[in-house]
Structures are given as C-alpha cells and as structure tokens.
Amino acid sequence: MALLDTIKAPIKEEMAKFETMFKSSMKSKVKILDIITSYIIRKKGKQMRPMFVFLSAKLNGTPTDATYTAASLIELLHTATLIHDDVVDEAYERRGFFSINAIWKSKIAVLMGDYLLAKGLLLSVDNKAYDLLEIVSEAVREMSEGELLQIQHSRTMNINKEQYFEIIRKKTATLIASCTASGAKSVGCSDEVVNNMKHFGENVGLAFQIKDDLFDYQPKGLIGKPTGNDIKEKKLTLPLIYALENSSKSERKHILRTISKNNTNADKVKTVIEFVTAKGGLDYASSQMHEYKNRALNILISYPDSAVKQSMIDLVNYTIERNK
C-alpha cells in the first residue's frame, strides 16, 4: 500500500474528504443496511476509481463539489456491481474476506447492490449533476452488455480477439473511462478534453483487464480466485484466444473439448494452462497490455509536468504492475 499512498499524495485532502462523503452517502434508517454498509467500508479496496476521478479533475483544473459527487457515485456503482458479481459467480470471498452473499445470503446481497445503485442515482439527482449521471449511466449500460456478451460467447465457446476486446472495453474499461471523463467534466472542461480523458481511461481499463486475465495463469490465485478459474467458468480470455488462433485445427478442437467437458478437472485445466503458455499466449497478452498502457501514457504527454501528472502516470503503471 506504500506505493498507493505515494500516488495519493497530491490528492490526499480530496480523498480524505471523499471518505467522509462516501460513508455518509451509504447511510440508511434500516438497521441491517447500516450493518452491511459498515462491513463494506471496513473491507474497502484500494479505491483506485475515486483516485482516477480526483487525479483527472486536478490534472485539468480545481476539484469542485461535482468532483466529489462523481467519485462517490462511481464508487457506489462499483461496490454495487461487485456485490452483484459475487452473487452471479457464487463467490464467497472478496479481497480475502467473506463476501456479502456469503454472510447474508444472495437475496439480501442483491437488494444491497440495488440499494447502493439507487443511492448513487439519488446522489446525482440531489446535486443536479445530470451531466455526470449521463456519463456514468452510459457506463452501467455498457458494463451490463459486456457481461452478457461474455456469457453468450462462453456458451458457444467461439470468440476472436476483436470480440474479446469489445467485451472487456464494455465490462471493465468503460467504468475507468467514466472516472477520468467525470473528473474532467466536474471541473468544467470542454467536450474535447472530456473525450480525451475518456479515451485515456479506456486504454487504462483495457490494460487493467488484461492484467486480471493474466492472473488466471499464475502459479497461485493472487486476486482471490484460484488459478484457472476463467477456464473453469469457460471464459475465453486473451491468452487462450491467441493460443487457439495459433494452433492446428485438431489442437483447437481438443482444447475446446477439454474446456467444455472437463473444465472442473484440475489436471485437465492444468494442461490447458500449459498449452496456452507453450503457444505464447501469455507473452502476447502481456505485450497487448503494455500497448494499451503506452497509449494511455501518450495522452498525458501534452500536460505540463506536475506532482498530479506524475501520480497519474504512477497509477497507470500500477494497474499493470500490481500483484493482486
């Protein structure tokens, strides 16, 4: 966490104020909701998305009340989607702790996610931040489309690189893009600058998701999921897609049959991981990850050097260098 503390230094005051606002935005008169929100706050993650909001805002101007609204809205949304994802995936751990559905069961978890989403929407309306609400609502729509596209392709076991990038752009990159776009919008930037920052966030998000996909091939589950989990869920991610596209017809048929019929067999999953490694899938995915990272950093070149710019650069690098 020491590196993240260094990255946060130029926005330390903003993040502290955000913490207070975020906690307040989750409050309810219903006791069980307050109990669960207290648990969520105690087990909070790295808060990278609010960091992107504040760094984007400060890179382009001076943070305003709208900046805090944007950061809180996005964090509420992100938290809601994580809770819902754990229900869908039947995951009982999140960041090394019990997930909400593990403790309070799926019905309460779904309702909790709905509650946080509603709180985010109301926060925007109460502050008349309709332009920010538009940016984030678009992200919610695309995230849902991305998840459904992935499910659709996992059922047919047929996906190419172009389809993969469309899926991760929608399901992951769009939310980080909404962070950087909202940050710029909140300080009164022009549409051109807002779009520029949106493209910046999208490139970061693509690199971020490829990094997550590479974790699935690590010797140990480093981000709260076991090695080969994507394969077990029949998710075809970039390392595997590349390996399949660079294999013979018989090899491809054998691997797809293995994933389809033996995806829960640890030894069979291991053979798929070895196949992907041997075919250069990990190296290719890593090169693509660095390509998107560099595209993001190139967008920052036009900004004058500053502590804020350096923190943004460091945060981008952190997204692909993190070990969980």
N, C-alpha and C positions, 0 to 999 in steps of 0.2 A: 504493500500500500504506500510505501515511501515515495515511489515514483509518481503515483497519482496525487499525493499531497503536494509534490513539487509542481505538477501540472496545474493543480487548482490554485496555486499561489496568487496569480493575477485576478482571480475571481473568488477569492476566499470570503470576502464580505458578502458578496452576492449569494454564494452557496449557503452561507450561514442563515441569511435572511430567507432564502428559499426553503430551508429545512423547516423553519417555523411555519411558513405559509402552507407548505405541503401537509404537515401534520394537522393544521387547522382545517384544511380542505377535506380531510377524511372523516371529520367528527360526525357523530350521529347521536340521537337520543335513544337509539335502540342499543341496549347493553351488549348484546352478542356482536354487533358490528364494531363497537368500540374495542371489545376484547380482541377481535381478529385484526383490526387495523393496528392496534398496539403491537401485536405479534409481527405483523408485516414490517412495521417501522423498525423494530428491534433487529430483524433479519434482513435489512435492506442491503442491496447490492452496491456496486461501485458508483452508481448514479452517473454513468457516462453520458446519458442522453441530456440531462439538465446541464452538464458541463458543456456539451456541444451548443446548447441554446445560448448560454451566457458568453462563451468564447466568441460565437458568431456575432452576437449583439455587440460585444465590446470591441471586436475587430472592426466593426462598421459604424460605431457610434457610442452613445452612452445608454446603458440599460435603463429601461423605464418600467412602470408598473405592468405594462403589457408584456415585458420580458419575463417577469415573474409568473404572470398568468400562463404564458406559453410553456414555461418549464414545468409548472405544476400540472397543467393539462396533459402534457405529453407523458409525464411520469405516472399520472393516474391511469392513463390509457395503457401504458406499457405494463404496469402492475396488473391491470385487469386482464390483459391478453396472456400474461404468464400464468395467472390463476386458471384461466380457461384452458390454456395449453396443457397444463398438468392434469386436468380432468379428462381431456380428449386422449392424452397419451397414457392415462392411468399411472402417472408418475407420482411416487410417494416421497420424493426428495427434491428439494430446490435449494441450491447453494449449500449443500451439506446439512440442511435441516429438513424436518418434516414439512411437506407441502400442506397447503390449506385443506385440500381434499383428503389428505392422509389423516388429519386430526378431526376435521369437522364433516367429512364425507362430501360426496360430489354435489349433492343438491345445494347445500349451503355454499360451497365453493363457486358454483355457477352464479348464484344470486349475489355473492360477494363481488364477483367480477362485474356483474351488471350494475351493481351499486356504484362501484368506482368509476365505471364508464359514465354513468348518469351524473355523478359529482363533477366529472371533468367537463361535461357539456354545460351543466349549470354554472360552473365557474366562469366559462367563456361568456355565456349569456349575461350573467350578473355584471360582468366587467365590460360588456358591449364589445368584446373582442371578436367580432364576427369574421374579420379577415383571417385571424389566426385559426378560428374554428373551421373555416373553409379549408385551410391548408391541412389541418390535422384530420378532418373528416375524409378528405380525399385519401389520406394515408391509411385510414381504417378500412376503407373500401378496397384498396389495393392489397392490403395485408390479407383480408379475407379471401380475395380472388387468388392470391398466391398460394395460400394453404390448400384451397380446394383444387387448384391446378396440380399441386404436388400429389394430393390424394388420387386424383384422376389418373395421373401418369404412373403412380405406384401400382395401380390396379392393372394397367395394361402392360407394365414393365417395358415401356417404349418411350424413351426420351433422348433428345440430342442436346448438344451444347447450347444451341440457341434457345431451346425451350427451358433448359436449366437456368440460364442467366435471366430469362424473363420471370421465372418463378422466384428466384432469390431477390431480384430487383423489387418485386412486389411485396414479398413476405418479410423481408428484412431491411433492404436498402431504403425503401420508401419512408420508414419511420425515422431513420437517422437523417434523411433528406428533409423531412418535415421539421426536425430540430434546428438544422442550420438555416433553413428558409425562414422559419418562425423567428429565430433570433434576429435575422436581418430585417424582417418585416416589422418587428416590435420597436425598432429604433428609427423607423421612417424611411428605410431605403427604397430606392426605385425598383420597379418590377425587374429591370435588367439585373440589378445586384442581387435581388432575392432569388431569381432564377439561377444566377451564377453560384450562389451559395447552396441552392438546392442540388445542382449538379455535383458540387463538391461533396455534400453529404451522401449523395447516391453512390459515388465512387468509393467513399469510405465504407459505406454499408455493404457493398459488393465484396470488398476485401475482407470485411469483418465476417461475413457468412462463409466465405471460402475457408477462412481460418477455422471456423467452427466445424466445417466439414472435414478438414484435415485432422482435427482432434479425434475423429472416429477411428483413425488408423494408428493412433498412438499405442504404445505397449500397455498403458493403463488408461482407464477412464479418467480424464483430467478435469472434466467440467460437469461432474455429477451424473454422467451416463457411462455405462460400460463400453469397452471397445467393441466396435462392430454393431453398435446399436442401430445405426441408419440401415445397415444391411438387414438386420433382424426385422426392421419395420418396412423392408422392401423399398427404401428410399434410394433412388439412383442419384448420387451426387457427383460432382465434377471429377474426382479421381477415378471413380468407377466408370463413368461415361467415357472418359478419354481412353481408358484401358480397353473397353469394349469396342470402341471405334477403331482401335489399332490392333485388332485381333482377327483371327480367321473366323469364318462362319461357324465352324464346328466349336471353336473355343467359346465364342459368344453364346452359342446355343447351350453349351454345357454350364457356363457360369450363370446364365439367366435361369436355367432349370434348377440349379443349386439354390439360388436365392429364393425362387418361387416355392420349391418343395422342402428345402432343408434350412430355411432361414433361422430356425431356433436351435439348430445343432451347432454347438460351439466349435467343433472340429471343422465342420463344413464352412462356417463363417471365416475361420482362420485361413482356409485355403483360398477363399475369395480375396481376403486382405493380402495374402502373399501374391496372388495373381495381379492385383492392382499395383502393388509395389514393383513387381518384376516388369510390368508393362510401362512403367514410367508415369503412372497416374498421379502419384504424389508430387513428383518433380514438376509435372505440367501444371497442376493446380497451384502449387507454390509460386510458379512463375506468373500465373494469371493474377494471383493475389497481389504480388508486388507491382504488377502492371497497373491495377486499379488504385493501389496506394499512390503510385507515382503520378497518376492522372489527377488525383485529389491534391497532392502537394503542388503540382504545377499551377493550379488555380490560385494558390496563395502567393505565387511569385510577385504579383503586381502590388501586393500590400507592403508598406514600409516595415522594416524590422522593428519589433517591439516585443515586450515580455508576453503579451497576449498572443501574438503571431507564433512565437516560439512554443508556447504551451499548446496551441492548436496543432502545430507540427508534431510535437511530442505525443499528443493524444492520438493523432493519426498513426504514428509509428507503434504506439502501444497496442492498437487494435490488432496488429498482426504479429506482435512480439509477445503478447500475453501468453501465459501457460495454463490459463483456465478461463 
